[in-house]
């Protein structure tokens, strides 16, 4: 399963989005494998949650892997 688009964020407004996985053996570990998250946004390695307050506008491309 893959997601190609996440909800847009707004500079200086709190952002939250969740990535999901199924199958395999839990617990899952999430990581960014290419590109970069927007400044101010972090990925929870244990839950797949993207959260924070973006500090820069623009389009950001990144790849997230779950193991």
N, CA, C and O atoms as a Maestro MAE file, in Angstrom:
{
 s_m_m2io_version
 :::
 2.0.0
}

f_m_ct {
 s_m_title
 :::
 protein
 m_atom[268] {
  # First column is atom index #
  i_m_mmod_type
  r_m_x_coord
  r_m_y_coord
  r_m_z_coord
  i_m_residue_number
  s_m_chain_name
  s_m_pdb_residue_name
  s_m_pdb_atom_name
  i_m_atomic_number
  :::
  1 25 0.847 -1.166 0.000 1 A "UNK " " N  " 7
  2 3 0.000 0.000 0.000 1 A "UNK " " CA " 6
  3 2 0.894 1.230 0.000 1 A "UNK " " C  " 6
  4 15 1.911 1.255 0.693 1 A "UNK " " O  " 8
  5 25 0.532 2.241 -0.761 2 A "UNK " " N  " 7
  6 3 1.295 3.477 -0.712 2 A "UNK " " CA " 6
  7 2 0.374 4.672 -0.852 2 A "UNK " " C  " 6
  8 15 -0.682 4.605 -1.481 2 A "UNK " " O  " 8
  9 25 0.798 5.751 -0.255 3 A "UNK " " N  " 7
  10 3 0.087 7.016 -0.381 3 A "UNK " " CA " 6
  11 2 0.963 7.930 -1.214 3 A "UNK " " C  " 6
  12 15 2.170 8.021 -0.987 3 A "UNK " " O  " 8
  13 25 0.366 8.596 -2.163 4 A "UNK " " N  " 7
  14 3 1.157 9.497 -2.989 4 A "UNK " " CA " 6
  15 2 0.933 10.948 -2.626 4 A "UNK " " C  " 6
  16 15 1.725 11.810 -3.006 4 A "UNK " " O  " 8
  17 25 -0.130 11.234 -1.899 5 A "UNK " " N  " 7
  18 3 -0.448 12.616 -1.548 5 A "UNK " " CA " 6
  19 2 -0.920 12.683 -0.103 5 A "UNK " " C  " 6
  20 15 -1.712 11.857 0.349 5 A "UNK " " O  " 8
  21 25 -0.426 13.667 0.598 6 A "UNK " " N  " 7
  22 3 -0.873 13.938 1.963 6 A "UNK " " CA " 6
  23 2 -1.616 15.266 1.969 6 A "UNK " " C  " 6
  24 15 -1.450 16.067 1.049 6 A "UNK " " O  " 8
  25 25 -2.428 15.514 2.986 7 A "UNK " " N  " 7
  26 3 -3.117 16.810 3.063 7 A "UNK " " CA " 6
  27 2 -2.102 17.953 3.108 7 A "UNK " " C  " 6
  28 15 -1.049 17.835 3.734 7 A "UNK " " O  " 8
  29 25 -2.428 19.057 2.440 8 A "UNK " " N  " 7
  30 3 -1.568 20.232 2.475 8 A "UNK " " CA " 6
  31 2 -1.530 20.817 3.873 8 A "UNK " " C  " 6
  32 15 -2.509 20.743 4.615 8 A "UNK " " O  " 8
  33 25 -0.401 21.395 4.224 9 A "UNK " " N  " 7
  34 3 -0.260 22.110 5.479 9 A "UNK " " CA " 6
  35 2 -0.259 23.606 5.217 9 A "UNK " " C  " 6
  36 15 -0.219 24.051 4.070 9 A "UNK " " O  " 8
  37 25 -0.303 24.361 6.279 10 A "UNK " " N  " 7
  38 3 -0.245 25.819 6.215 10 A "UNK " " CA " 6
  39 2 0.868 26.290 7.131 10 A "UNK " " C  " 6
  40 15 0.978 25.840 8.271 10 A "UNK " " O  " 8
  41 25 1.697 27.202 6.625 11 A "UNK " " N  " 7
  42 3 2.814 27.713 7.416 11 A "UNK " " CA " 6
  43 2 2.302 28.268 8.740 11 A "UNK " " C  " 6
  44 15 1.328 29.020 8.782 11 A "UNK " " O  " 8
  45 25 2.973 27.886 9.810 12 A "UNK " " N  " 7
  46 3 2.697 28.324 11.180 12 A "UNK " " CA " 6
  47 2 1.352 27.850 11.741 12 A "UNK " " C  " 6
  48 15 0.829 28.436 12.690 12 A "UNK " " O  " 8
  49 25 0.791 26.777 11.145 13 A "UNK " " N  " 7
  50 3 -0.446 26.170 11.656 13 A "UNK " " CA " 6
  51 2 -0.134 24.698 11.928 13 A "UNK " " C  " 6
  52 15 0.417 24.010 11.069 13 A "UNK " " O  " 8
  53 25 -0.484 24.219 13.113 14 A "UNK " " N  " 7
  54 3 -0.200 22.831 13.499 14 A "UNK " " CA " 6
  55 2 -0.716 21.855 12.444 14 A "UNK " " C  " 6
  56 15 -1.809 22.025 11.902 14 A "UNK " " O  " 8
  57 25 0.091 20.827 12.162 15 A "UNK " " N  " 7
  58 3 -0.225 19.830 11.144 15 A "UNK " " CA " 6
  59 2 -0.169 18.440 11.765 15 A "UNK " " C  " 6
  60 15 0.717 18.140 12.565 15 A "UNK " " O  " 8
  61 25 -1.125 17.596 11.387 16 A "UNK " " N  " 7
  62 3 -1.137 16.195 11.813 16 A "UNK " " CA " 6
  63 2 -1.682 15.337 10.684 16 A "UNK " " C  " 6
  64 15 -2.728 15.646 10.114 16 A "UNK " " O  " 8
  65 25 -0.985 14.272 10.362 17 A "UNK " " N  " 7
  66 3 -1.446 13.283 9.386 17 A "UNK " " CA " 6
  67 2 -0.873 11.939 9.820 17 A "UNK " " C  " 6
  68 15 0.188 11.879 10.441 17 A "UNK " " O  " 8
  69 25 -1.572 10.877 9.495 18 A "UNK " " N  " 7
  70 3 -1.110 9.542 9.880 18 A "UNK " " CA " 6
  71 2 -0.910 8.674 8.660 18 A "UNK " " C  " 6
  72 15 -1.721 8.686 7.735 18 A "UNK " " O  " 8
  73 25 0.176 7.921 8.663 19 A "UNK " " N  " 7
  74 3 0.448 6.917 7.640 19 A "UNK " " CA " 6
  75 2 0.009 5.572 8.200 19 A "UNK " " C  " 6
  76 15 0.070 5.348 9.409 19 A "UNK " " O  " 8
  77 25 -0.426 4.692 7.338 20 A "UNK " " N  " 7
  78 3 -0.932 3.403 7.781 20 A "UNK " " CA " 6
  79 2 -0.249 2.270 7.031 20 A "UNK " " C  " 6
  80 15 0.148 2.431 5.877 20 A "UNK " " O  " 8
  81 25 -0.116 1.148 7.676 21 A "UNK " " N  " 7
  82 3 0.411 -0.069 7.061 21 A "UNK " " CA " 6
  83 2 -0.383 -1.246 7.573 21 A "UNK " " C  " 6
  84 15 -0.972 -1.189 8.652 21 A "UNK " " O  " 8
  85 25 -0.396 -2.319 6.794 22 A "UNK " " N  " 7
  86 3 -1.059 -3.541 7.236 22 A "UNK " " CA " 6
  87 2 -0.224 -4.730 6.796 22 A "UNK " " C  " 6
  88 15 0.586 -4.633 5.874 22 A "UNK " " O  " 8
  89 25 -0.430 -5.829 7.456 23 A "UNK " " N  " 7
  90 3 0.321 -7.030 7.146 23 A "UNK " " CA " 6
  91 2 1.654 -7.038 7.869 23 A "UNK " " C  " 6
  92 15 1.953 -6.137 8.652 23 A "UNK " " O  " 8
  93 25 2.441 -8.047 7.605 24 A "UNK " " N  " 7
  94 3 3.738 -8.141 8.253 24 A "UNK " " CA " 6
  95 2 3.601 -8.355 9.750 24 A "UNK " " C  " 6
  96 15 2.533 -8.701 10.255 24 A "UNK " " O  " 8
  97 25 4.691 -8.145 10.436 25 A "UNK " " N  " 7
  98 3 4.737 -8.351 11.871 25 A "UNK " " CA " 6
  99 2 4.948 -7.020 12.579 25 A "UNK " " C  " 6
  100 15 5.900 -6.295 12.290 25 A "UNK " " O  " 8
  101 25 4.061 -6.709 13.498 26 A "UNK " " N  " 7
  102 3 4.217 -5.488 14.283 26 A "UNK " " CA " 6
  103 2 5.148 -5.757 15.451 26 A "UNK " " C  " 6
  104 15 5.267 -6.919 15.838 26 A "UNK " " O  " 8
  105 25 5.813 -4.788 16.038 27 A "UNK " " N  " 7
  106 3 5.620 -3.365 15.787 27 A "UNK " " CA " 6
  107 2 6.331 -2.917 14.510 27 A "UNK " " C  " 6
  108 15 7.367 -3.466 14.135 27 A "UNK " " O  " 8
  109 25 5.761 -1.919 13.857 28 A "UNK " " N  " 7
  110 3 6.347 -1.327 12.668 28 A "UNK " " CA " 6
  111 2 7.336 -0.237 13.071 28 A "UNK " " C  " 6
  112 15 7.230 0.357 14.144 28 A "UNK " " O  " 8
  113 25 8.294 0.009 12.189 29 A "UNK " " N  " 7
  114 3 9.222 1.126 12.354 29 A "UNK " " CA " 6
  115 2 9.194 1.949 11.073 29 A "UNK " " C  " 6
  116 15 9.443 1.431 9.985 29 A "UNK " " O  " 8
  117 25 8.891 3.230 11.213 30 A "UNK " " N  " 7
  118 3 8.766 4.147 10.086 30 A "UNK " " CA " 6
  119 2 10.022 5.010 9.969 30 A "UNK " " C  " 6
  120 15 10.608 5.411 10.975 30 A "UNK " " O  " 8
  121 25 10.429 5.292 8.716 31 A "UNK " " N  " 7
  122 3 11.584 6.169 8.515 31 A "UNK " " CA " 6
  123 2 11.494 6.840 7.149 31 A "UNK " " C  " 6
  124 15 10.879 6.307 6.226 31 A "UNK " " O  " 8
  125 25 12.106 8.006 7.028 32 A "UNK " " N  " 7
  126 3 12.209 8.712 5.746 32 A "UNK " " CA " 6
  127 2 13.447 8.161 5.054 32 A "UNK " " C  " 6
  128 15 14.543 8.202 5.613 32 A "UNK " " O  " 8
  129 25 13.275 7.641 3.829 33 A "UNK " " N  " 7
  130 3 14.403 7.024 3.126 33 A "UNK " " CA " 6
  131 2 14.942 7.888 2.001 33 A "UNK " " C  " 6
  132 15 16.065 7.663 1.548 33 A "UNK " " O  " 8
  133 25 14.185 8.865 1.536 34 A "UNK " " N  " 7
  134 3 14.711 9.804 0.548 34 A "UNK " " CA " 6
  135 2 13.922 11.099 0.625 34 A "UNK " " C  " 6
  136 15 12.789 11.127 1.105 34 A "UNK " " O  " 8
  137 25 14.537 12.163 0.148 35 A "UNK " " N  " 7
  138 3 13.908 13.471 0.231 35 A "UNK " " CA " 6
  139 2 13.974 13.987 1.663 35 A "UNK " " C  " 6
  140 15 14.752 13.492 2.479 35 A "UNK " " O  " 8
  141 25 13.156 14.980 1.954 36 A "UNK " " N  " 7
  142 3 13.156 15.569 3.298 36 A "UNK " " CA " 6
  143 2 11.761 16.045 3.652 36 A "UNK " " C  " 6
  144 15 11.022 16.545 2.802 36 A "UNK " " O  " 8
  145 25 11.412 15.883 4.917 37 A "UNK " " N  " 7
  146 3 10.145 16.404 5.421 37 A "UNK " " CA " 6
  147 2 10.210 17.926 5.420 37 A "UNK " " C  " 6
  148 15 11.298 18.496 5.498 37 A "UNK " " O  " 8
  149 25 9.068 18.586 5.332 38 A "UNK " " N  " 7
  150 3 9.072 20.048 5.430 38 A "UNK " " CA " 6
  151 2 9.666 20.489 6.767 38 A "UNK " " C  " 6
  152 15 9.480 19.808 7.775 38 A "UNK " " O  " 8
  153 25 10.374 21.614 6.790 39 A "UNK " " N  " 7
  154 3 10.906 22.123 8.059 39 A "UNK " " CA " 6
  155 2 9.785 22.296 9.087 39 A "UNK " " C  " 6
  156 15 8.744 22.883 8.795 39 A "UNK " " O  " 8
  157 25 10.017 21.778 10.286 40 A "UNK " " N  " 7
  158 3 9.031 21.864 11.358 40 A "UNK " " CA " 6
  159 2 8.153 20.644 11.495 40 A "UNK " " C  " 6
  160 15 7.395 20.534 12.458 40 A "UNK " " O  " 8
  161 25 8.239 19.709 10.537 41 A "UNK " " N  " 7
  162 3 7.422 18.484 10.569 41 A "UNK " " CA " 6
  163 2 8.323 17.306 10.924 41 A "UNK " " C  " 6
  164 15 9.446 17.211 10.428 41 A "UNK " " O  " 8
  165 25 7.839 16.417 11.774 42 A "UNK " " N  " 7
  166 3 8.606 15.222 12.123 42 A "UNK " " CA " 6
  167 2 7.741 13.977 11.930 42 A "UNK " " C  " 6
  168 15 6.512 14.043 11.924 42 A "UNK " " O  " 8
  169 25 8.410 12.862 11.776 43 A "UNK " " N  " 7
  170 3 7.766 11.561 11.604 43 A "UNK " " CA " 6
  171 2 8.023 10.729 12.844 43 A "UNK " " C  " 6
  172 15 9.172 10.563 13.254 43 A "UNK " " O  " 8
  173 25 6.969 10.204 13.446 44 A "UNK " " N  " 7
  174 3 7.118 9.297 14.576 44 A "UNK " " CA " 6
  175 2 7.518 7.923 14.053 44 A "UNK " " C  " 6
  176 15 6.771 7.306 13.294 44 A "UNK " " O  " 8
  177 25 8.679 7.447 14.451 45 A "UNK " " N  " 7
  178 3 9.165 6.149 13.991 45 A "UNK " " CA " 6
  179 2 8.274 5.002 14.460 45 A "UNK " " C  " 6
  180 15 8.229 3.955 13.815 45 A "UNK " " O  " 8
  181 25 7.570 5.185 15.568 46 A "UNK " " N  " 7
  182 3 6.768 4.087 16.116 46 A "UNK " " CA " 6
  183 2 5.314 4.094 15.655 46 A "UNK " " C  " 6
  184 15 4.672 3.043 15.643 46 A "UNK " " O  " 8
  185 25 4.781 5.256 15.275 47 A "UNK " " N  " 7
  186 3 3.356 5.321 14.914 47 A "UNK " " CA " 6
  187 2 3.079 5.701 13.469 47 A "UNK " " C  " 6
  188 15 1.972 5.469 12.981 47 A "UNK " " O  " 8
  189 25 4.051 6.279 12.769 48 A "UNK " " N  " 7
  190 3 3.813 6.747 11.406 48 A "UNK " " CA " 6
  191 2 3.089 8.081 11.360 48 A "UNK " " C  " 6
  192 15 2.586 8.471 10.307 48 A "UNK " " O  " 8
  193 25 3.027 8.787 12.481 49 A "UNK " " N  " 7
  194 3 2.357 10.088 12.514 49 A "UNK " " CA " 6
  195 2 3.311 11.179 12.048 49 A "UNK " " C  " 6
  196 15 4.468 11.233 12.465 49 A "UNK " " O  " 8
  197 25 2.813 12.039 11.184 50 A "UNK " " N  " 7
  198 3 3.523 13.239 10.770 50 A "UNK " " CA " 6
  199 2 2.905 14.395 11.530 50 A "UNK " " C  " 6
  200 15 1.691 14.596 11.476 50 A "UNK " " O  " 8
  201 25 3.724 15.156 12.237 51 A "UNK " " N  " 7
  202 3 3.157 16.243 13.033 51 A "UNK " " CA " 6
  203 2 4.178 17.348 13.217 51 A "UNK " " C  " 6
  204 15 5.378 17.162 13.015 51 A "UNK " " O  " 8
  205 25 3.665 18.496 13.604 52 A "UNK " " N  " 7
  206 3 4.500 19.656 13.870 52 A "UNK " " CA " 6
  207 2 3.857 20.892 13.277 52 A "UNK " " C  " 6
  208 15 2.686 20.880 12.898 52 A "UNK " " O  " 8
  209 25 4.636 21.958 13.202 53 A "UNK " " N  " 7
  210 3 4.165 23.215 12.639 53 A "UNK " " CA " 6
  211 2 5.100 23.591 11.502 53 A "UNK " " C  " 6
  212 15 6.246 23.970 11.743 53 A "UNK " " O  " 8
  213 25 4.623 23.491 10.259 54 A "UNK " " N  " 7
  214 3 5.504 23.804 9.131 54 A "UNK " " CA " 6
  215 2 5.959 25.263 9.168 54 A "UNK " " C  " 6
  216 15 5.175 26.165 9.464 54 A "UNK " " O  " 8
  217 25 7.236 25.477 8.862 55 A "UNK " " N  " 7
  218 3 7.793 26.822 8.904 55 A "UNK " " CA " 6
  219 2 8.142 27.355 7.519 55 A "UNK " " C  " 6
  220 15 8.648 28.469 7.386 55 A "UNK " " O  " 8
  221 25 7.870 26.555 6.488 56 A "UNK " " N  " 7
  222 3 8.219 26.966 5.130 56 A "UNK " " CA " 6
  223 2 7.154 26.473 4.157 56 A "UNK " " C  " 6
  224 15 6.680 25.341 4.253 56 A "UNK " " O  " 8
  225 25 6.788 27.339 3.222 57 A "UNK " " N  " 7
  226 3 5.821 26.957 2.185 57 A "UNK " " CA " 6
  227 2 6.543 26.267 1.029 57 A "UNK " " C  " 6
  228 15 7.758 26.393 0.876 57 A "UNK " " O  " 8
  229 25 5.785 25.546 0.231 58 A "UNK " " N  " 7
  230 3 6.346 24.904 -0.950 58 A "UNK " " CA " 6
  231 2 5.956 23.458 -1.025 58 A "UNK " " C  " 6
  232 15 5.324 22.922 -0.115 58 A "UNK " " O  " 8
  233 25 6.330 22.831 -2.104 59 A "UNK " " N  " 7
  234 3 6.075 21.409 -2.282 59 A "UNK " " CA " 6
  235 2 7.263 20.608 -1.789 59 A "UNK " " C  " 6
  236 15 8.406 20.972 -2.065 59 A "UNK " " O  " 8
  237 25 7.022 19.538 -1.076 60 A "UNK " " N  " 7
  238 3 8.088 18.703 -0.534 60 A "UNK " " CA " 6
  239 2 7.843 17.265 -0.946 60 A "UNK " " C  " 6
  240 15 6.735 16.748 -0.807 60 A "UNK " " O  " 8
  241 25 8.873 16.631 -1.449 61 A "UNK " " N  " 7
  242 3 8.772 15.251 -1.890 61 A "UNK " " CA " 6
  243 2 9.683 14.391 -1.012 61 A "UNK " " C  " 6
  244 15 10.861 14.698 -0.828 61 A "UNK " " O  " 8
  245 25 9.118 13.313 -0.477 62 A "UNK " " N  " 7
  246 3 9.905 12.418 0.365 62 A "UNK " " CA " 6
  247 2 9.306 11.024 0.277 62 A "UNK " " C  " 6
  248 15 8.145 10.847 -0.092 62 A "UNK " " O  " 8
  249 25 10.116 10.048 0.622 63 A "UNK " " N  " 7
  250 3 9.693 8.652 0.644 63 A "UNK " " CA " 6
  251 2 9.809 8.134 2.069 63 A "UNK " " C  " 6
  252 15 10.826 8.324 2.735 63 A "UNK " " O  " 8
  253 25 8.749 7.477 2.524 64 A "UNK " " N  " 7
  254 3 8.739 6.893 3.862 64 A "UNK " " CA " 6
  255 2 8.678 5.371 3.716 64 A "UNK " " C  " 6
  256 15 7.937 4.845 2.886 64 A "UNK " " O  " 8
  257 25 9.449 4.692 4.515 65 A "UNK " " N  " 7
  258 3 9.478 3.228 4.514 65 A "UNK " " CA " 6
  259 2 8.987 2.726 5.863 65 A "UNK " " C  " 6
  260 15 9.241 3.334 6.903 65 A "UNK " " O  " 8
  261 25 8.282 1.608 5.823 66 A "UNK " " N  " 7
  262 3 7.876 0.958 7.066 66 A "UNK " " CA " 6
  263 2 8.437 -0.452 7.063 66 A "UNK " " C  " 6
  264 15 8.346 -1.169 6.067 66 A "UNK " " O  " 8
  265 25 9.018 -0.839 8.193 67 A "UNK " " N  " 7
  266 3 9.575 -2.193 8.356 67 A "UNK " " CA " 6
  267 2 8.890 -2.854 9.520 67 A "UNK " " C  " 6
  268 15 9.196 -4.001 9.846 67 A "UNK " " O  " 8
  :::
 }
 m_bond[267] {
  # First column is bond index #
  i_m_from
  i_m_to
  i_m_order
  :::
  1 1 2 1
  2 2 3 1
  3 3 4 2
  4 3 5 1
  5 5 6 1
  6 6 7 1
  7 7 8 2
  8 7 9 1
  9 9 10 1
  10 10 11 1
  11 11 12 2
  12 11 13 1
  13 13 14 1
  14 14 15 1
  15 15 16 2
  16 15 17 1
  17 17 18 1
  18 18 19 1
  19 19 20 2
  20 19 21 1
  21 21 22 1
  22 22 23 1
  23 23 24 2
  24 23 25 1
  25 25 26 1
  26 26 27 1
  27 27 28 2
  28 27 29 1
  29 29 30 1
  30 30 31 1
  31 31 32 2
  32 31 33 1
  33 33 34 1
  34 34 35 1
  35 35 36 2
  36 35 37 1
  37 37 38 1
  38 38 39 1
  39 39 40 2
  40 39 41 1
  41 41 42 1
  42 42 43 1
  43 43 44 2
  44 43 45 1
  45 45 46 1
  46 46 47 1
  47 47 48 2
  48 47 49 1
  49 49 50 1
  50 50 51 1
  51 51 52 2
  52 51 53 1
  53 53 54 1
  54 54 55 1
  55 55 56 2
  56 55 57 1
  57 57 58 1
  58 58 59 1
  59 59 60 2
  60 59 61 1
  61 61 62 1
  62 62 63 1
  63 63 64 2
  64 63 65 1
  65 65 66 1
  66 66 67 1
  67 67 68 2
  68 67 69 1
  69 69 70 1
  70 70 71 1
  71 71 72 2
  72 71 73 1
  73 73 74 1
  74 74 75 1
  75 75 76 2
  76 75 77 1
  77 77 78 1
  78 78 79 1
  79 79 80 2
  80 79 81 1
  81 81 82 1
  82 82 83 1
  83 83 84 2
  84 83 85 1
  85 85 86 1
  86 86 87 1
  87 87 88 2
  88 87 89 1
  89 89 90 1
  90 90 91 1
  91 91 92 2
  92 91 93 1
  93 93 94 1
  94 94 95 1
  95 95 96 2
  96 95 97 1
  97 97 98 1
  98 98 99 1
  99 99 100 2
  100 99 101 1
  101 101 102 1
  102 102 103 1
  103 103 104 2
  104 103 105 1
  105 105 106 1
  106 106 107 1
  107 107 108 2
  108 107 109 1
  109 109 110 1
  110 110 111 1
  111 111 112 2
  112 111 113 1
  113 113 114 1
  114 114 115 1
  115 115 116 2
  116 115 117 1
  117 117 118 1
  118 118 119 1
  119 119 120 2
  120 119 121 1
  121 121 122 1
  122 122 123 1
  123 123 124 2
  124 123 125 1
  125 125 126 1
  126 126 127 1
  127 127 128 2
  128 127 129 1
  129 129 130 1
  130 130 131 1
  131 131 132 2
  132 131 133 1
  133 133 134 1
  134 134 135 1
  135 135 136 2
  136 135 137 1
  137 137 138 1
  138 138 139 1
  139 139 140 2
  140 139 141 1
  141 141 142 1
  142 142 143 1
  143 143 144 2
  144 143 145 1
  145 145 146 1
  146 146 147 1
  147 147 148 2
  148 147 149 1
  149 149 150 1
  150 150 151 1
  151 151 152 2
  152 151 153 1
  153 153 154 1
  154 154 155 1
  155 155 156 2
  156 155 157 1
  157 157 158 1
  158 158 159 1
  159 159 160 2
  160 159 161 1
  161 161 162 1
  162 162 163 1
  163 163 164 2
  164 163 165 1
  165 165 166 1
  166 166 167 1
  167 167 168 2
  168 167 169 1
  169 169 170 1
  170 170 171 1
  171 171 172 2
  172 171 173 1
  173 173 174 1
  174 174 175 1
  175 175 176 2
  176 175 177 1
  177 177 178 1
  178 178 179 1
  179 179 180 2
  180 179 181 1
  181 181 182 1
  182 182 183 1
  183 183 184 2
  184 183 185 1
  185 185 186 1
  186 186 187 1
  187 187 188 2
  188 187 189 1
  189 189 190 1
  190 190 191 1
  191 191 192 2
  192 191 193 1
  193 193 194 1
  194 194 195 1
  195 195 196 2
  196 195 197 1
  197 197 198 1
  198 198 199 1
  199 199 200 2
  200 199 201 1
  201 201 202 1
  202 202 203 1
  203 203 204 2
  204 203 205 1
  205 205 206 1
  206 206 207 1
  207 207 208 2
  208 207 209 1
  209 209 210 1
  210 210 211 1
  211 211 212 2
  212 211 213 1
  213 213 214 1
  214 214 215 1
  215 215 216 2
  216 215 217 1
  217 217 218 1
  218 218 219 1
  219 219 220 2
  220 219 221 1
  221 221 222 1
  222 222 223 1
  223 223 224 2
  224 223 225 1
  225 225 226 1
  226 226 227 1
  227 227 228 2
  228 227 229 1
  229 229 230 1
  230 230 231 1
  231 231 232 2
  232 231 233 1
  233 233 234 1
  234 234 235 1
  235 235 236 2
  236 235 237 1
  237 237 238 1
  238 238 239 1
  239 239 240 2
  240 239 241 1
  241 241 242 1
  242 242 243 1
  243 243 244 2
  244 243 245 1
  245 245 246 1
  246 246 247 1
  247 247 248 2
  248 247 249 1
  249 249 250 1
  250 250 251 1
  251 251 252 2
  252 251 253 1
  253 253 254 1
  254 254 255 1
  255 255 256 2
  256 255 257 1
  257 257 258 1
  258 258 259 1
  259 259 260 2
  260 259 261 1
  261 261 262 1
  262 262 263 1
  263 263 264 2
  264 263 265 1
  265 265 266 1
  266 266 267 1
  267 267 268 2
  :::
 }
}
